[in-house]
Amino acid sequence: MRDVAERAGVAVVTVSRVVNGIGTVREETADRVNAAINAIGYQRNEIARSLRPGQNSMTLGLLLGDLTNPFYASLAKAAVEVASQAGYAVVLSTADEDPEVERRAVGELIGRRVAGLIIVPDQGDHAFLNEINGHDHVPIVFVDRPATGAEADVVLLDNEDGGRKATQHLIDHGHDRIAVLVAPSYYTTGRRLRGYRKALRGSGITPDSGLIVTLRRGTTEEASAATHTLLTSDRPPTAIFSTTGFVTEGVLRTCRQLGATVAVVGFDDFKLADMLPTPVTVVTSDTEELGRHAARLLLDRINGDDAPSRRTVLPVHLIARGTGEIRRR
């Protein structure tokens, strides 16, 4: 508030009146104050207003993607458990892959005086964090994806190795016409596609662009329609690698409807995958460990760890259950 007052050429009490909407301030003066607020990125700390001087917030912010995705639900659950054990509450928010919503949500969380933030970043530029967080210096950990334009700790899965493992498994079972359904993502599924291509080339197979299907939304219904197009083509694939759990469900649905015998390996496990007539082979990871590791790292930062930013990559593994072991006919 002092910075705003100095920039606008007014008293701190005037800034307080404008921010809190109390008292009488001339329109011209209020405009100068608001211009100064916008210029330096000032935000009122709602919780700080109720804290005694020197008292720290015991709340963490957790900003995720699509909360209907079991992957993020599992990540959040584990992070909340670690925070709770350390005496912290968690404020949960979602941006749902919208950069403007994400920016607003981050501002609101910092305004609530959270002690630290765990963010699943979208594909936009995150240089705005340096602006919003410039005065507060709230520790941040990115999880599941890195961010551009902002330096912070990041905890990831080895997506490329997962894509390679899935594809190599299908190659090892005799397949060379392997389709891949790629859900939209600027990072995770892009790395899985990179692993797919790496496995093919490593086995002397030239990737066929006609077998690489990039989905617009990555829904089960869209994946089902794409699978139908692939399997009813003149040269259908004998195997499919699906890059998310939602996509795998769509692939399996169409295979069943068409009565097609196709090998399938999915990325990310999903409920009842092992209970289907032919259990589903998947590449999976310890999603809860992703959340736990991010939360522990954030707590270390809050407690004074000032080492250089860390990039942690957690391993993935393949579970062979049945669909991925169908051999080429």
C-alpha beads as a LAMMPS data file, in Angstrom:
LAMMPS data file: protein, C-alpha beads

329 atoms
328 bonds

1 atom types
1 bond types

-500.0 500.0 xlo xhi
-500.0 500.0 ylo yhi
-500.0 500.0 zlo zhi

Masses

1 110.0

Atoms # bond

1 1 1 0.000 0.000 0.000
2 1 1 2.917 2.338 0.678
3 1 1 4.262 1.622 -2.826
4 1 1 0.863 2.425 -4.342
5 1 1 0.566 5.608 -2.278
6 1 1 4.015 6.797 -3.337
7 1 1 3.343 6.100 -7.017
8 1 1 -0.067 7.810 -6.946
9 1 1 1.157 10.749 -4.848
10 1 1 -1.399 10.191 -2.076
11 1 1 -1.475 9.146 1.567
12 1 1 -1.642 5.483 2.570
13 1 1 -5.029 6.108 4.158
14 1 1 -6.337 7.216 0.742
15 1 1 -5.165 3.959 -0.818
16 1 1 -6.904 2.075 2.002
17 1 1 -10.157 3.908 1.316
18 1 1 -10.019 3.105 -2.415
19 1 1 -9.115 -0.569 -1.904
20 1 1 -11.702 -1.165 0.797
21 1 1 -14.412 1.037 -0.737
22 1 1 -14.899 3.113 2.386
23 1 1 -14.932 6.852 2.929
24 1 1 -14.995 9.541 0.261
25 1 1 -12.258 9.882 -2.350
26 1 1 -12.405 12.198 -5.348
27 1 1 -12.876 10.377 -8.659
28 1 1 -9.657 11.793 -10.100
29 1 1 -7.691 10.625 -7.041
30 1 1 -9.311 7.176 -7.104
31 1 1 -8.340 6.839 -10.769
32 1 1 -4.697 7.618 -9.928
33 1 1 -4.724 5.053 -7.118
34 1 1 -6.265 2.348 -9.337
35 1 1 -3.729 3.098 -12.087
36 1 1 -0.903 2.658 -9.568
37 1 1 -2.456 -0.608 -8.309
38 1 1 -2.582 -1.976 -11.858
39 1 1 0.955 -0.812 -12.635
40 1 1 2.648 -2.546 -9.700
41 1 1 0.315 -5.541 -9.321
42 1 1 -0.833 -4.768 -5.772
43 1 1 -3.425 -7.156 -4.313
44 1 1 -5.079 -6.978 -0.952
45 1 1 -4.160 -9.931 1.257
46 1 1 -7.500 -10.972 2.708
47 1 1 -6.110 -13.309 5.344
48 1 1 -3.209 -10.987 6.177
49 1 1 -5.787 -8.395 7.235
50 1 1 -6.836 -10.741 10.048
51 1 1 -3.314 -11.846 11.065
52 1 1 -1.263 -10.319 13.831
53 1 1 2.079 -8.788 12.726
54 1 1 4.604 -11.578 12.195
55 1 1 1.947 -14.286 12.100
56 1 1 2.173 -16.663 9.114
57 1 1 -0.725 -18.218 7.229
58 1 1 -1.063 -21.981 7.714
59 1 1 -2.772 -22.513 4.371
60 1 1 -1.476 -23.899 1.071
61 1 1 -3.016 -23.253 -2.341
62 1 1 -3.549 -26.131 -4.789
63 1 1 -4.436 -25.176 -8.371
64 1 1 -5.319 -28.131 -10.611
65 1 1 -6.683 -28.888 -14.062
66 1 1 -9.868 -30.874 -14.664
67 1 1 -11.178 -32.049 -11.284
68 1 1 -13.318 -34.737 -12.973
69 1 1 -10.082 -36.487 -13.931
70 1 1 -9.264 -39.199 -11.337
71 1 1 -5.564 -38.480 -11.890
72 1 1 -5.878 -34.997 -10.372
73 1 1 -8.227 -36.176 -7.637
74 1 1 -5.624 -38.711 -6.522
75 1 1 -2.832 -36.124 -6.684
76 1 1 -4.869 -33.653 -4.627
77 1 1 -5.776 -36.238 -1.994
78 1 1 -2.117 -37.102 -1.377
79 1 1 -1.005 -33.459 -1.254
80 1 1 -3.760 -32.592 1.235
81 1 1 -2.718 -35.500 3.485
82 1 1 0.897 -34.305 3.619
83 1 1 -0.194 -30.713 4.269
84 1 1 -2.585 -31.801 7.016
85 1 1 0.127 -33.798 8.777
86 1 1 2.242 -30.639 8.831
87 1 1 -0.629 -28.580 10.262
88 1 1 -1.624 -26.820 7.044
89 1 1 -5.072 -26.442 5.522
90 1 1 -5.435 -26.478 1.715
91 1 1 -7.456 -24.152 -0.503
92 1 1 -8.322 -26.001 -3.712
93 1 1 -8.941 -24.223 -7.011
94 1 1 -9.119 -25.179 -10.683
95 1 1 -8.268 -23.377 -13.920
96 1 1 -9.542 -26.092 -16.299
97 1 1 -6.829 -25.288 -18.893
98 1 1 -7.895 -21.625 -19.234
99 1 1 -4.928 -19.165 -18.936
100 1 1 -7.097 -16.227 -17.847
101 1 1 -8.890 -18.289 -15.216
102 1 1 -5.534 -19.591 -14.006
103 1 1 -4.076 -16.095 -13.668
104 1 1 -7.114 -14.908 -11.726
105 1 1 -7.065 -17.989 -9.483
106 1 1 -3.375 -17.529 -8.667
107 1 1 -4.004 -13.888 -7.784
108 1 1 -6.892 -14.829 -5.519
109 1 1 -4.867 -17.527 -3.745
110 1 1 -1.937 -15.174 -3.152
111 1 1 -4.452 -12.588 -1.985
112 1 1 -5.626 -15.100 0.616
113 1 1 -2.065 -15.087 1.988
114 1 1 -1.336 -18.758 1.315
115 1 1 2.051 -19.910 2.559
116 1 1 2.805 -21.709 -0.716
117 1 1 1.305 -22.862 -4.012
118 1 1 1.207 -26.160 -5.905
119 1 1 0.180 -25.536 -9.511
120 1 1 -0.614 -27.794 -12.457
121 1 1 0.225 -25.152 -15.088
122 1 1 -1.631 -24.703 -18.356
123 1 1 0.160 -24.123 -21.665
124 1 1 0.400 -20.320 -21.407
125 1 1 3.355 -18.140 -20.449
126 1 1 3.771 -18.002 -16.672
127 1 1 5.936 -14.894 -16.515
128 1 1 2.907 -13.223 -14.919
129 1 1 3.763 -15.092 -11.707
130 1 1 6.854 -12.933 -11.293
131 1 1 4.567 -9.902 -11.396
132 1 1 1.778 -11.169 -9.143
133 1 1 4.144 -12.816 -6.700
134 1 1 6.777 -10.081 -6.731
135 1 1 5.895 -8.557 -3.371
136 1 1 4.818 -11.713 -1.540
137 1 1 7.484 -14.209 -2.693
138 1 1 5.199 -17.176 -2.089
139 1 1 7.021 -20.487 -2.774
140 1 1 5.643 -22.344 -5.812
141 1 1 5.958 -25.948 -6.970
142 1 1 4.754 -26.969 -10.424
143 1 1 3.449 -30.506 -10.710
144 1 1 2.724 -32.836 -13.670
145 1 1 3.996 -30.229 -16.174
146 1 1 6.736 -27.592 -16.248
147 1 1 5.880 -23.942 -16.835
148 1 1 7.420 -21.411 -19.188
149 1 1 8.540 -17.993 -18.023
150 1 1 8.761 -18.791 -14.303
151 1 1 11.533 -20.458 -12.336
152 1 1 10.337 -22.887 -9.649
153 1 1 10.540 -26.504 -8.515
154 1 1 8.737 -29.006 -10.736
155 1 1 7.701 -32.633 -10.176
156 1 1 6.925 -34.703 -13.277
157 1 1 6.248 -38.206 -14.493
158 1 1 8.550 -39.812 -17.063
159 1 1 5.980 -39.476 -19.837
160 1 1 8.397 -40.115 -22.682
161 1 1 9.622 -43.358 -21.161
162 1 1 5.989 -44.377 -20.598
163 1 1 5.162 -43.846 -24.268
164 1 1 8.244 -45.813 -25.228
165 1 1 7.393 -48.675 -22.877
166 1 1 3.806 -48.930 -24.172
167 1 1 4.837 -48.950 -27.820
168 1 1 7.785 -51.293 -27.327
169 1 1 5.495 -53.737 -25.548
170 1 1 3.230 -53.843 -28.600
171 1 1 6.209 -54.199 -30.946
172 1 1 7.485 -57.098 -28.835
173 1 1 4.159 -58.833 -29.469
174 1 1 4.589 -58.655 -33.218
175 1 1 2.874 -55.389 -34.125
176 1 1 4.244 -52.865 -36.607
177 1 1 1.029 -51.010 -37.509
178 1 1 0.467 -49.318 -34.159
179 1 1 -1.910 -46.366 -33.969
180 1 1 -1.654 -43.719 -31.258
181 1 1 -4.511 -41.511 -30.047
182 1 1 -3.066 -38.317 -28.603
183 1 1 -5.173 -36.314 -26.150
184 1 1 -4.559 -32.539 -26.257
185 1 1 -1.750 -31.392 -23.983
186 1 1 1.197 -29.140 -24.618
187 1 1 3.471 -31.344 -22.510
188 1 1 2.373 -34.700 -21.071
189 1 1 0.825 -36.425 -24.087
190 1 1 3.347 -34.719 -26.367
191 1 1 6.119 -36.501 -24.461
192 1 1 4.183 -39.765 -24.666
193 1 1 3.971 -39.339 -28.440
194 1 1 7.712 -38.702 -28.501
195 1 1 8.249 -42.016 -26.690
196 1 1 5.974 -43.761 -29.231
197 1 1 8.066 -42.472 -32.128
198 1 1 11.310 -43.336 -30.334
199 1 1 10.236 -46.972 -29.840
200 1 1 9.178 -47.361 -33.481
201 1 1 12.393 -45.906 -34.859
202 1 1 14.439 -47.974 -32.420
203 1 1 12.851 -51.094 -33.919
204 1 1 13.355 -49.967 -37.504
205 1 1 9.691 -49.016 -38.064
206 1 1 8.943 -45.725 -39.824
207 1 1 6.110 -43.885 -38.033
208 1 1 3.006 -43.687 -40.247
209 1 1 1.376 -40.232 -39.989
210 1 1 -1.980 -41.851 -40.834
211 1 1 -1.804 -43.811 -37.576
212 1 1 -1.108 -40.739 -35.404
213 1 1 -4.446 -39.222 -34.416
214 1 1 -4.442 -35.939 -32.493
215 1 1 -7.735 -35.423 -30.665
216 1 1 -9.221 -31.963 -30.177
217 1 1 -10.658 -32.532 -26.692
218 1 1 -9.529 -35.969 -25.593
219 1 1 -12.969 -37.138 -24.464
220 1 1 -14.079 -40.756 -24.364
221 1 1 -16.635 -40.091 -27.099
222 1 1 -14.095 -38.450 -29.404
223 1 1 -11.637 -41.307 -28.867
224 1 1 -14.398 -43.819 -29.642
225 1 1 -15.200 -42.091 -32.950
226 1 1 -11.514 -41.870 -33.905
227 1 1 -11.035 -45.569 -33.153
228 1 1 -14.013 -46.434 -35.350
229 1 1 -12.443 -44.512 -38.237
230 1 1 -9.122 -46.291 -37.773
231 1 1 -10.535 -49.799 -37.497
232 1 1 -12.860 -49.473 -40.503
233 1 1 -10.143 -48.055 -42.784
234 1 1 -8.598 -49.986 -45.674
235 1 1 -5.468 -50.771 -43.644
236 1 1 -6.507 -50.810 -39.990
237 1 1 -3.910 -50.913 -37.221
238 1 1 -3.409 -54.162 -35.328
239 1 1 -2.587 -52.318 -32.097
240 1 1 -3.420 -48.999 -30.426
241 1 1 -1.603 -46.921 -27.827
242 1 1 -3.996 -44.561 -26.041
243 1 1 -2.398 -41.657 -24.192
244 1 1 -4.903 -41.115 -21.322
245 1 1 -7.431 -43.105 -19.329
246 1 1 -10.390 -41.316 -20.941
247 1 1 -9.021 -42.148 -24.393
248 1 1 -8.480 -45.799 -23.448
249 1 1 -12.125 -46.121 -22.437
250 1 1 -13.214 -44.827 -25.853
251 1 1 -10.871 -47.206 -27.666
252 1 1 -12.149 -50.226 -25.753
253 1 1 -15.780 -49.263 -26.273
254 1 1 -15.400 -49.178 -30.059
255 1 1 -13.331 -52.371 -30.152
256 1 1 -16.167 -54.126 -28.341
257 1 1 -18.851 -52.627 -30.599
258 1 1 -17.000 -53.724 -33.734
259 1 1 -15.943 -57.079 -32.335
260 1 1 -12.376 -56.161 -33.291
261 1 1 -9.418 -58.074 -31.894
262 1 1 -6.875 -55.296 -31.414
263 1 1 -4.022 -55.039 -28.939
264 1 1 -4.372 -51.997 -26.656
265 1 1 -2.037 -50.363 -24.156
266 1 1 -3.289 -47.286 -22.287
267 1 1 -1.492 -44.609 -20.304
268 1 1 -2.881 -44.132 -16.766
269 1 1 -4.780 -46.818 -14.939
270 1 1 -8.501 -46.435 -14.377
271 1 1 -11.193 -47.955 -12.199
272 1 1 -12.153 -51.567 -13.053
273 1 1 -9.489 -51.792 -15.788
274 1 1 -8.425 -55.115 -14.284
275 1 1 -12.009 -56.401 -14.081
276 1 1 -12.973 -56.248 -17.760
277 1 1 -13.406 -59.506 -19.752
278 1 1 -9.916 -58.887 -21.107
279 1 1 -8.123 -56.833 -18.440
280 1 1 -6.445 -53.687 -19.750
281 1 1 -2.681 -53.379 -20.060
282 1 1 -1.578 -49.922 -18.902
283 1 1 1.423 -47.756 -18.247
284 1 1 0.897 -46.265 -14.830
285 1 1 2.597 -44.404 -12.018
286 1 1 2.228 -43.647 -8.344
287 1 1 0.023 -40.568 -8.762
288 1 1 -0.243 -40.115 -5.013
289 1 1 3.548 -39.973 -4.748
290 1 1 3.457 -37.164 -7.304
291 1 1 1.207 -35.184 -4.942
292 1 1 3.139 -36.165 -1.816
293 1 1 6.492 -35.243 -3.310
294 1 1 5.227 -31.851 -4.498
295 1 1 3.743 -31.083 -1.071
296 1 1 6.903 -32.094 0.801
297 1 1 9.026 -29.999 -1.523
298 1 1 6.760 -26.995 -0.994
299 1 1 6.891 -27.377 2.793
300 1 1 10.693 -27.500 2.622
301 1 1 10.667 -24.200 0.726
302 1 1 8.281 -22.634 3.232
303 1 1 10.602 -23.740 6.024
304 1 1 13.593 -21.953 4.508
305 1 1 15.141 -24.277 1.892
306 1 1 16.708 -21.836 -0.593
307 1 1 18.618 -24.322 -2.796
308 1 1 18.365 -23.886 -6.599
309 1 1 15.114 -25.003 -8.218
310 1 1 14.768 -28.768 -8.573
311 1 1 13.335 -30.855 -11.406
312 1 1 12.157 -34.266 -10.155
313 1 1 11.062 -36.969 -12.614
314 1 1 9.208 -39.947 -11.134
315 1 1 9.260 -43.328 -12.915
316 1 1 6.375 -45.113 -14.646
317 1 1 5.852 -48.830 -15.171
318 1 1 3.834 -51.126 -17.402
319 1 1 1.242 -53.566 -16.015
320 1 1 0.625 -56.439 -18.457
321 1 1 -2.952 -57.663 -17.979
322 1 1 -4.225 -58.935 -21.316
323 1 1 -5.133 -56.344 -23.951
324 1 1 -1.514 -55.471 -24.630
325 1 1 -0.493 -59.104 -25.031
326 1 1 -2.790 -59.873 -27.992
327 1 1 -0.390 -60.933 -30.730
328 1 1 -0.532 -59.769 -34.313
329 1 1 -2.522 -62.152 -36.531

Bonds

1 1 1 2
2 1 2 3
3 1 3 4
4 1 4 5
5 1 5 6
6 1 6 7
7 1 7 8
8 1 8 9
9 1 9 10
10 1 10 11
11 1 11 12
12 1 12 13
13 1 13 14
14 1 14 15
15 1 15 16
16 1 16 17
17 1 17 18
18 1 18 19
19 1 19 20
20 1 20 21
21 1 21 22
22 1 22 23
23 1 23 24
24 1 24 25
25 1 25 26
26 1 26 27
27 1 27 28
28 1 28 29
29 1 29 30
30 1 30 31
31 1 31 32
32 1 32 33
33 1 33 34
34 1 34 35
35 1 35 36
36 1 36 37
37 1 37 38
38 1 38 39
39 1 39 40
40 1 40 41
41 1 41 42
42 1 42 43
43 1 43 44
44 1 44 45
45 1 45 46
46 1 46 47
47 1 47 48
48 1 48 49
49 1 49 50
50 1 50 51
51 1 51 52
52 1 52 53
53 1 53 54
54 1 54 55
55 1 55 56
56 1 56 57
57 1 57 58
58 1 58 59
59 1 59 60
60 1 60 61
61 1 61 62
62 1 62 63
63 1 63 64
64 1 64 65
65 1 65 66
66 1 66 67
67 1 67 68
68 1 68 69
69 1 69 70
70 1 70 71
71 1 71 72
72 1 72 73
73 1 73 74
74 1 74 75
75 1 75 76
76 1 76 77
77 1 77 78
78 1 78 79
79 1 79 80
80 1 80 81
81 1 81 82
82 1 82 83
83 1 83 84
84 1 84 85
85 1 85 86
86 1 86 87
87 1 87 88
88 1 88 89
89 1 89 90
90 1 90 91
91 1 91 92
92 1 92 93
93 1 93 94
94 1 94 95
95 1 95 96
96 1 96 97
97 1 97 98
98 1 98 99
99 1 99 100
100 1 100 101
101 1 101 102
102 1 102 103
103 1 103 104
104 1 104 105
105 1 105 106
106 1 106 107
107 1 107 108
108 1 108 109
109 1 109 110
110 1 110 111
111 1 111 112
112 1 112 113
113 1 113 114
114 1 114 115
115 1 115 116
116 1 116 117
117 1 117 118
118 1 118 119
119 1 119 120
120 1 120 121
121 1 121 122
122 1 122 123
123 1 123 124
124 1 124 125
125 1 125 126
126 1 126 127
127 1 127 128
128 1 128 129
129 1 129 130
130 1 130 131
131 1 131 132
132 1 132 133
133 1 133 134
134 1 134 135
135 1 135 136
136 1 136 137
137 1 137 138
138 1 138 139
139 1 139 140
140 1 140 141
141 1 141 142
142 1 142 143
143 1 143 144
144 1 144 145
145 1 145 146
146 1 146 147
147 1 147 148
148 1 148 149
149 1 149 150
150 1 150 151
151 1 151 152
152 1 152 153
153 1 153 154
154 1 154 155
155 1 155 156
156 1 156 157
157 1 157 158
158 1 158 159
159 1 159 160
160 1 160 161
161 1 161 162
162 1 162 163
163 1 163 164
164 1 164 165
165 1 165 166
166 1 166 167
167 1 167 168
168 1 168 169
169 1 169 170
170 1 170 171
171 1 171 172
172 1 172 173
173 1 173 174
174 1 174 175
175 1 175 176
176 1 176 177
177 1 177 178
178 1 178 179
179 1 179 180
180 1 180 181
181 1 181 182
182 1 182 183
183 1 183 184
184 1 184 185
185 1 185 186
186 1 186 187
187 1 187 188
188 1 188 189
189 1 189 190
190 1 190 191
191 1 191 192
192 1 192 193
193 1 193 194
194 1 194 195
195 1 195 196
196 1 196 197
197 1 197 198
198 1 198 199
199 1 199 200
200 1 200 201
201 1 201 202
202 1 202 203
203 1 203 204
204 1 204 205
205 1 205 206
206 1 206 207
207 1 207 208
208 1 208 209
209 1 209 210
210 1 210 211
211 1 211 212
212 1 212 213
213 1 213 214
214 1 214 215
215 1 215 216
216 1 216 217
217 1 217 218
218 1 218 219
219 1 219 220
220 1 220 221
221 1 221 222
222 1 222 223
223 1 223 224
224 1 224 225
225 1 225 226
226 1 226 227
227 1 227 228
228 1 228 229
229 1 229 230
230 1 230 231
231 1 231 232
232 1 232 233
233 1 233 234
234 1 234 235
235 1 235 236
236 1 236 237
237 1 237 238
238 1 238 239
239 1 239 240
240 1 240 241
241 1 241 242
242 1 242 243
243 1 243 244
244 1 244 245
245 1 245 246
246 1 246 247
247 1 247 248
248 1 248 249
249 1 249 250
250 1 250 251
251 1 251 252
252 1 252 253
253 1 253 254
254 1 254 255
255 1 255 256
256 1 256 257
257 1 257 258
258 1 258 259
259 1 259 260
260 1 260 261
261 1 261 262
262 1 262 263
263 1 263 264
264 1 264 265
265 1 265 266
266 1 266 267
267 1 267 268
268 1 268 269
269 1 269 270
270 1 270 271
271 1 271 272
272 1 272 273
273 1 273 274
274 1 274 275
275 1 275 276
276 1 276 277
277 1 277 278
278 1 278 279
279 1 279 280
280 1 280 281
281 1 281 282
282 1 282 283
283 1 283 284
284 1 284 285
285 1 285 286
286 1 286 287
287 1 287 288
288 1 288 289
289 1 289 290
290 1 290 291
291 1 291 292
292 1 292 293
293 1 293 294
294 1 294 295
295 1 295 296
296 1 296 297
297 1 297 298
298 1 298 299
299 1 299 300
300 1 300 301
301 1 301 302
302 1 302 303
303 1 303 304
304 1 304 305
305 1 305 306
306 1 306 307
307 1 307 308
308 1 308 309
309 1 309 310
310 1 310 311
311 1 311 312
312 1 312 313
313 1 313 314
314 1 314 315
315 1 315 316
316 1 316 317
317 1 317 318
318 1 318 319
319 1 319 320
320 1 320 321
321 1 321 322
322 1 322 323
323 1 323 324
324 1 324 325
325 1 325 326
326 1 326 327
327 1 327 328
328 1 328 329
